[in-house]
Amino acid sequence: MRTVVVAPDKFKGSLTAEEAAEAIARGVRAVWPNARVIKVPMADGGEGTLRALVRATGGKIFHRRVMGPLGKPVRAAFGVLGDGKTAVIEMAEASGFKLVPAARRNPLVTTTYGTGELILAALRRGCRRLIVGIGGSATNDGGAGMAQALGARLVDARGRGLPRGMGGGALSRVTRVVWPKAEGRNPKAEVLVASDVQNPLVGPRGASAVFGPQKGATPVMVKRLDANLRHWAKLLERDVVSAFGLRISTFPGGGAAGGLGAGLKAFLGARFRPGVEIVIEHARLAEKLRGADLVITGEGRLDRSTLDGKAPLGVARLARRMGVPVIAVGGSLDAAATAAFRRAGFTAVAPLMTESVTLKEAMANAAKLLTAATAWTIRALDAKGRLR
């Protein structure tokens, strides 16, 4: 009996990772009816990480009303893993791009305050290890809002505290950061950031220049936001991390989520690790791959960005080390990257979209097409004897 491990990420806009795994499993069984199929939905630190980790560990999901990116209340989730001590937080739940209508996208005003409220809720439940996924942000406030929610006081030139939930456009008004835990930051919690972003906080590769336009920033706004984050970095280096000698403006990953990476590092002493590695570890994927005949992964689009550390690449690297063939199935495939996928260890890559299928059709019928593409690919590989 063949054993097939199915470990896809989400197909953004069409299928969750769980739905994708089920669709792929149907494709496997269409060819190999008696196969043992092990479904392991994946994520890489962005949307889906919360549920992937909770599902993998038998944990629970909790909901809170918190401040959304535009200052209005939203209902957001966080998870507690099966050990009862580790919380997982997706900043996009409280401060995400998906919560801001297109006409209101403005990183000058969006805030990470709600993310801080989720962190506080997890700490109040007794969690002392936090995994924070920081993909999909709508913000560019350097984590200032998060810090306010956790107790930081941001003071202006007149000695007055600035209002809670301020956005990146107001950082220039801050002259002092009062952080009660500055001496030891937060010794009660270990914080692990799930992120593959290596961009620094400021400069041409910084949060504002690279990610600001995606959040609605005009060129003029980008310059203002970048200047504000430079100012913010100097304040953090003086008032929060002076004892640690940390260069907030330049460390890799500080620019993730509009500078939330820098805020988590400064205020909570966070460590950074690729999100897919965290999910692979907690899902015990290596254990499930032992003795497998095939692993199938995938995501919405397979292109060179997939090979920059996204979930399918993490799965393929592990499978390759364990000698298990790996197939990637995607909503669409950048044909120019096919050779790069093979060099990275993929046995085959296959798209749902063909010349006869439009993007709209692929999005509407993703599950059906994913099942069909999986079955077609397995048949092709089996006919060539690669998996025997």
Phi and psi in degrees as a GROMACS rama.xvg file:
@    title "Ramachandran Plot"
@    xaxis  label "Phi"
@    yaxis  label "Psi"
@TYPE xy
-76.358  147.516  ARG-2
-116.68  125.59  THR-3
-123.293  125.671  VAL-4
-97.2918  126.348  VAL-5
-110.205  112.129  VAL-6
-136.157  68.2126  ALA-7
-92.3138  160.141  PRO-8
-88.1539  -179.554  ASP-9
-65.5726  157.254  LYS-10
-105.571  93.7116  PHE-11
-53.8497  129.981  LYS-12
85.9492  -7.81068  GLY-13
-128.013  -54.4388  SER-14
-137.085  139.601  LEU-15
-72.1041  169.384  THR-16
-61.9763  -37.1167  ALA-17
-64.6645  -44.0308  GLU-18
-65.9694  -38.59  GLU-19
-64.2884  -42.0765  ALA-20
-61.5834  -40.9776  ALA-21
-66.4639  -40.5665  GLU-22
-64.7674  -41.3234  ALA-23
-65.2914  -41.4926  ILE-24
-59.2606  -39.1595  ALA-25
-63.2011  -37.6178  ARG-26
-65.8399  -38.282  GLY-27
-62.4835  -47.315  VAL-28
-70.0551  -22.353  ARG-29
-65.8192  -28.9085  ALA-30
-98.3931  -42.9297  VAL-31
-120.341  81.5324  TRP-32
-57.6425  -28.6023  PRO-33
-97.7543  8.06791  ASN-34
-65.5752  146.566  ALA-35
-88.4318  114.458  ARG-36
-108.302  123.137  VAL-37
-110.376  114.298  ILE-38
-93.6351  125.928  LYS-39
-133.82  80.8144  VAL-40
-56.2527  138.004  PRO-41
-114.624  173.493  MET-42
-162.1  168.632  ALA-43
-128.804  21.1988  ASP-44
109.247  -17.5521  GLY-45
-92.4912  -152.058  GLY-46
-55.7462  133.152  GLU-47
103.179  -16.856  GLY-48
-63.1229  -43.5771  THR-49
-54.058  -55.1826  LEU-50
-71.1789  -32.9749  ARG-51
-62.8189  -43.6302  ALA-52
-72.5528  -40.3874  LEU-53
-63.7919  -43.9917  VAL-54
-63.6569  -42.9484  ARG-55
-66.3882  -27.719  ALA-56
-109.344  1.62046  THR-57
69.2574  35.4582  GLY-58
-89.1144  -163.543  GLY-59
-132.834  152.676  LYS-60
-108.662  136.036  ILE-61
-121.955  155.422  PHE-62
-123.75  147.218  HIS-63
-140.196  150.628  ARG-64
-88.1434  119.514  ARG-65
-133.469  172.948  VAL-66
-75.2548  125.64  MET-67
-79.4773  178.027  GLY-68
-62.9908  -24.158  PRO-69
-99.3251  9.45981  LEU-70
92.2734  -5.06073  GLY-71
-96.3212  152.602  LYS-72
-64.5221  142.861  PRO-73
-135.93  157.725  VAL-74
-95.2198  119.588  ARG-75
-127.872  151.363  ALA-76
-108.304  150.631  ALA-77
-140.209  161.851  PHE-78
-120.632  153.42  GLY-79
-118.738  123.965  VAL-80
-72.3034  173.865  LEU-81
-60.5096  -21.9774  GLY-82
-76.94  -9.46759  ASP-83
74.5545  -1.66854  GLY-84
-118.751  -15.6996  LYS-85
-108.762  126.237  THR-86
-104.045  149.172  ALA-87
-124.806  130.845  VAL-88
-127.791  129.141  ILE-89
-101.169  116.343  GLU-90
-61.3418  -26.302  MET-91
-64.5618  -22.0671  ALA-92
-62.5712  -35.854  GLU-93
-108.981  -28.3381  ALA-94
-133.503  29.3429  SER-95
-90.5998  158.441  GLY-96
-55.5373  -36.7393  PHE-97
-65.6288  -15.7699  LYS-98
-92.0209  -1.21005  LEU-99
-115.961  117.203  VAL-100
-58.5901  148.958  PRO-101
-53.0507  -39.994  ALA-102
-71.1626  -12.7368  ALA-103
-114.456  13.3094  ARG-104
-71.1567  117.174  ARG-105
-158.037  97.0622  ASN-106
-68.7364  -2.82718  PRO-107
-70.6128  -26.3509  LEU-108
-115.752  -17.853  VAL-109
-71.5429  148.552  THR-110
-131.732  153.212  THR-111
-98.025  16.6502  THR-112
-55.8065  -43.5888  TYR-113
-62.352  -33.5291  GLY-114
-62.6088  -41.2069  THR-115
-61.8924  -37.2557  GLY-116
-65.2366  -36.9094  GLU-117
-66.6492  -40.6481  LEU-118
-60.691  -44.0161  ILE-119
-63.0162  -40.3483  LEU-120
-62.8736  -40.0483  ALA-121
-65.9093  -41.8916  ALA-122
-63.6952  -37.7066  LEU-123
-69.9614  -20.6503  ARG-124
-83.037  0.311802  ARG-125
94.037  5.52064  GLY-126
-72.8942  133.435  CYS-127
-122.209  9.77804  ARG-128
-134.983  125.408  ARG-129
-120.106  130.688  LEU-130
-107.815  119.594  ILE-131
-116.449  112.999  VAL-132
-87.5268  128.706  GLY-133
-120.68  29.524  ILE-134
-85.5717  159.252  GLY-135
75.2122  31.3892  GLY-136
-79.189  154.21  SER-137
-107.283  7.4637  ALA-138
-114.175  164.465  THR-139
-151.561  43.5425  ASN-140
-105.396  8.95819  ASP-141
65.7951  17.3867  GLY-142
79.7928  13.3599  GLY-143
-63.7843  -43.564  ALA-144
-62.0899  -44.9175  GLY-145
-55.273  -46.0348  MET-146
-62.1137  -40.5031  ALA-147
-59.9278  -43.5077  GLN-148
-62.1953  -30.4101  ALA-149
-88.4788  0.470188  LEU-150
116.396  -0.642748  GLY-151
-72.4609  144.49  ALA-152
-113.757  122.55  ARG-153
-101.26  119.591  LEU-154
-109.392  138.458  VAL-155
-92.192  -174.808  ASP-156
-64.8984  -20.5238  ALA-157
-95.7242  7.02023  ARG-158
81.6446  11.1792  GLY-159
-94.1381  144.599  ARG-160
-73.8669  134.4  GLY-161
-75.3987  151.96  LEU-162
-62.5445  149.256  PRO-163
-66.6667  150.349  ARG-164
75.7718  24.7281  GLY-165
-71.0638  150.987  MET-166
-96.5369  -175.999  GLY-167
-63.5779  -22.3443  GLY-168
-71.1321  -17.6301  GLY-169
-97.7362  -2.51237  ALA-170
-61.6974  -27.544  LEU-171
-66.0364  -18.8523  SER-172
-82.9766  -12.6758  ARG-173
-79.8759  130.262  VAL-174
-114.446  -16.2188  THR-175
-154.486  141.977  ARG-176
-112.766  119.131  VAL-177
-101.157  110.026  VAL-178
-126.208  106.322  TRP-179
-57.1855  -26.1539  PRO-180
-97.2877  15.1425  LYS-181
-56.7365  -34.2363  ALA-182
-62.5144  -44.334  GLU-183
-128.376  13.9029  GLY-184
53.2426  -120.597  ARG-185
-124.085  88.3338  ASN-186
-68.2085  -11.4634  PRO-187
-83.4829  -14.9417  LYS-188
-133.723  135.102  ALA-189
-94.2912  126.842  GLU-190
-116.732  125.151  VAL-191
-117.865  121.737  LEU-192
-95.0152  125.587  VAL-193
-93.3585  102.459  ALA-194
-160.116  142.368  SER-195
-102.736  -5.03754  ASP-196
-71.1408  130.193  VAL-197
-108.816  3.82796  GLN-198
-66.9344  141.513  ASN-199
-74.5164  176.318  PRO-200
-68.0215  -42.4526  LEU-201
-129.598  171.841  VAL-202
95.9495  -174.676  GLY-203
-62.9187  -20.8549  PRO-204
-107.619  12.2848  ARG-205
-82.2845  -179.899  GLY-206
-57.0533  -45.3576  ALA-207
-71.727  -45.734  SER-208
-69.2555  -41.3323  ALA-209
-85.1717  -45.059  VAL-210
-105.249  -18.0027  PHE-211
-56.4509  -46.2412  GLY-212
-60.0204  -31.4379  PRO-213
-66.5601  -21.2997  GLN-214
-101.759  7.14079  LYS-215
105.32  6.70931  GLY-216
-79.2878  131.113  ALA-217
-80.2424  168.115  THR-218
-55.3746  -38.6879  PRO-219
-65.2395  -42.2211  VAL-220
-64.7076  -38.1907  MET-221
-58.9502  -44.5296  VAL-222
-62.5757  -42.1528  LYS-223
-66.4034  -44.682  ARG-224
-63.7042  -41.3162  LEU-225
-64.2912  -42.8986  ASP-226
-62.5583  -40.2606  ALA-227
-65.1433  -39.0681  ASN-228
-68.8582  -33.6781  LEU-229
-61.5158  -44.3765  ARG-230
-62.0153  -45.2302  HIS-231
-60.2409  -42.9047  TRP-232
-60.5362  -41.236  ALA-233
-63.8872  -40.0788  LYS-234
-64.4522  -43.0352  LEU-235
-63.9309  -40.9132  LEU-236
-65.3015  -32.0793  GLU-237
-83.5478  -44.1849  ARG-238
-99.6006  -20.0529  ASP-239
-118.45  -42.9015  VAL-240
-118.774  19.1209  VAL-241
-57.9005  -33.1982  SER-242
-73.2742  -13.6814  ALA-243
-106.537  -9.53905  PHE-244
63.7292  31.2354  GLY-245
-86.614  132.569  LEU-246
-90.0883  96.9068  ARG-247
-64.1101  -34.4577  ILE-248
-74.2734  -19.0802  SER-249
-121.033  -11.0913  THR-250
-71.3276  141.931  PHE-251
-61.7059  129.485  PRO-252
99.4871  -11.3434  GLY-253
-64.3703  -25.9795  GLY-254
-84.4418  -3.19367  GLY-255
-62.938  140.296  ALA-256
56.2249  45.3172  ALA-257
64.4024  30.642  GLY-258
92.6932  2.23314  GLY-259
-61.0227  -32.6776  LEU-260
-55.9321  -44.2072  GLY-261
-64.7645  -40.6139  ALA-262
-64.2529  -41.7171  GLY-263
-65.6747  -37.0355  LEU-264
-66.5056  -46.3583  LYS-265
-69.6381  -48.895  ALA-266
-85.0958  -30.5002  PHE-267
-120.855  3.77543  LEU-268
62.4552  33.9807  GLY-269
-64.1419  148.129  ALA-270
-102.454  155.214  ARG-271
-116.586  141.47  PHE-272
-152.023  142.902  ARG-273
-53.8606  132.22  PRO-274
-58.2976  -40.2135  GLY-275
-64.387  -32.6167  VAL-276
-64.7917  -39.0206  GLU-277
-64.7737  -44.2897  ILE-278
-67.3967  -42.9428  VAL-279
-57.8882  -43.2711  ILE-280
-64.6579  -49.069  GLU-281
-71.6095  -29.0818  HIS-282
-81.67  -5.62831  ALA-283
53.305  46.533  ARG-284
-62.9672  -38.7726  LEU-285
-59.0985  -42.2584  ALA-286
-61.5615  -39.4024  GLU-287
-76.091  -20.9172  LYS-288
-81.6722  -16.8112  LEU-289
-63.0098  123.119  ARG-290
82.2581  0.556309  GLY-291
-73.1837  150.639  ALA-292
-92.8748  -22.9568  ASP-293
-162.139  146.305  LEU-294
-124.836  138.418  VAL-295
-121.905  125.959  ILE-296
-126.373  -172.683  THR-297
159.138  174.186  GLY-298
-162.199  -178.164  GLU-299
-60.2058  -40.8471  GLY-300
-137.772  129.441  ARG-301
-99.1175  110.416  LEU-302
-149.374  -167.8  ASP-303
-65.1853  -25.7226  ARG-304
-66.6041  -27.7066  SER-305
-59.7361  -34.9494  THR-306
-84.7806  6.14989  LEU-307
-94.4606  12.4177  ASP-308
118.956  14.1375  GLY-309
-76.2948  174.417  LYS-310
-55.087  -47.0066  ALA-311
-58.205  -36.5988  PRO-312
-67.5985  -42.0753  LEU-313
-59.7302  -42.1848  GLY-314
-63.7094  -44.401  VAL-315
-64.0712  -39.8291  ALA-316
-63.0392  -43.6337  ARG-317
-65.9163  -43.7196  LEU-318
-61.6117  -40.5558  ALA-319
-63.5492  -42.2472  ARG-320
-62.3639  -30.3114  ARG-321
-95.5188  3.47194  MET-322
73.1473  27.4983  GLY-323
-106.91  126.061  VAL-324
-60.3901  146.365  PRO-325
-133.654  132.716  VAL-326
-110.527  141.175  ILE-327
-116.445  130.434  ALA-328
-119.524  129.413  VAL-329
-129.614  161.017  GLY-330
-59.4062  -41.5147  GLY-331
-142.303  162.223  SER-332
-133.405  127.834  LEU-333
-77.7168  104.592  ASP-334
-58.1498  -30.6676  ALA-335
-67.6037  -16.9879  ALA-336
-97.5444  0.438576  ALA-337
-56.7694  -45.8442  THR-338
-62.894  -37.4984  ALA-339
-65.6807  -36.1098  ALA-340
-63.3535  -41.3201  PHE-341
-66.5625  -39.5009  ARG-342
-64.4518  -29.7309  ARG-343
-78.4933  -4.96705  ALA-344
111.295  2.46161  GLY-345
-78.2433  130.979  PHE-346
-68.896  -39.2722  THR-347
-157.31  154.185  ALA-348
-129.846  142.646  VAL-349
-144.412  137.351  ALA-350
-96.9689  157.634  PRO-351
-79.6024  -34.8635  LEU-352
-83.0352  134.082  MET-353
-125.97  -176.75  THR-354
-62.5126  -25.5415  GLU-355
-91.6479  -3.03929  SER-356
-118.573  123.437  VAL-357
-82.6763  165.123  THR-358
-59.7572  -42.2166  LEU-359
-61.0833  -43.573  LYS-360
-65.9056  -40.6217  GLU-361
-63.8044  -40.6903  ALA-362
-66.5554  -39.8281  MET-363
-74.0734  -28.5078  ALA-364
-120.58  34.3259  ASN-365
-59.6121  -43.919  ALA-366
-63.4523  -46.7376  ALA-367
-62.1941  -44.5381  LYS-368
-68.2859  -35.6773  LEU-369
-65.8241  -40.6929  LEU-370
-61.4654  -45.1286  THR-371
-66.5308  -41.563  ALA-372
-66.3722  -37.3358  ALA-373
-62.9872  -48.2014  THR-374
-62.4882  -43.2544  ALA-375
-61.2077  -44.3719  TRP-376
-66.0799  -42.7689  THR-377
-62.5873  -42.0432  ILE-378
-61.1562  -42.0809  ARG-379
-63.6807  -44.188  ALA-380
-68.5259  -39.879  LEU-381
-65.1902  -37.97  ASP-382
-64.608  -28.3282  ALA-383
-89.2706  -4.39279  LYS-384
76.0948  14.5399  GLY-385
-69.8091  -24.8753  ARG-386
-106.392  4.85983  LEU-387
